[in-house]
Amino acid sequence: MVNFKFLRFSMSHNYNHQMNDNDIADQLRLVYRLMRFSRNQKWWWALWLWGLEVSKVNAYMMYRRYHELRGLTPEYSHFEFQEAIGKAWIDPINHWPTRN
């Protein structure tokens, strides 16, 4: 391996190294997309589904960050978190989380 110096714009360096949560949120949103098969829909439907996906990802990231700050292990993985939300929407009586 040869080490050498090269010049580059600081703008591209800052973009690549300061994306942090934005890039992670995009990756998480694209894993379990609701809009995967939505073609020929009204424009507002795609916008509504995008907002729903973003809010679910933000909720998961806040959940994960909360556990990280408290030094706890998260109970749910990303998939399990999405699954729990879906089950709670379908059958809120049996699957809605309660406080103990």
KALINVEN-V178831 format. One line per field, one symbol per residue. phi: phi as a letter, one per 20 degrees, with the letter a starting at -180 (. if undefined). psi: psi as a letter, one per 40 degrees, with the letter a starting at -180 (. if undefined). burial: + if it has 16 or more other C-alpha atoms within 10 Angstrom, else -. A space follows every 50 residues. Layout:
BEGIN
phi=???
psi=???
burial=???
END
This chain:
BEGIN
phi=.debebebffffffffdcfkfffffffffffdeeegdedldfffffffff ffffffffffffgffgfffemdeffdefffffffffffffcffedffcee
psi=hhhiiiiihdddddddeedbdddddddddedghdedfgifiidddddddd dddddddddddddddddddefihhdiidddddddddddddgdddehiih.
burial=---------------------------++----------------+---+ --++-+++-++--+-------------+--++-++---------------
END
